[in-house]
Amino acid sequence: MRAARRSLWKQLLDNAARAVDSGVGVDAEQTHEREIEKLHAEIGQLTVETSF
């Protein structure tokens, strides 16, 4: 039960800025998406390299 409460508090604190300013985090989300795309490309490249 305590772990669940800590998790909820952590989520609240992590996202508190968004409650005040909806523009906060937009750049971070876009950066995150670009990073995911880059990592997927790297995974694909490594998959091809290991298959040869």
N, C-alpha and C positions, 0 to 999 in steps of 0.2 A: 504494500500500500504506500509506504513512504517513497519507494522508487518511482511509483506512478506520479505522485505529487511533485517530486523533483523534476520529472520529465515535463510535466505540465508547466511548472514554473520556468524551466529552461526554455521551453517553446515560447512562453509569454515574453520573457526577457529578450530572446533572440529576435522576435518579431514586433517588439514594442514600437520601434521607430515607424513601422508601416502603418500603425494605427493613427499616427499623427500626420505622416506625409506619405501618400500613396506612391510617390515617385522614388522613394528610397528603395534600393535593392534592384531596381530595373537594370542598371548597368551590371550589377553582380550576376543577375540571372542570365543576361546576354553573354557575359564572360564565361559563365558556367556552361552554357550551351555550346559555345565555341570550343571550350576545352574538351567536352564530351565528343564532339565531332572529330577533333584532332586525335583523341585517344582511339576512337573507332577506326580511323584511317591507319593509325600505327598498328593496331591489332590486325587489320587486314593485311598490311605489308608484312608483318612478322609471320602471319599464317602462310602467305605465299612463299616467303623465304624458307620456312621450315619444311614445306612440302617438296622442295627441290633438293 
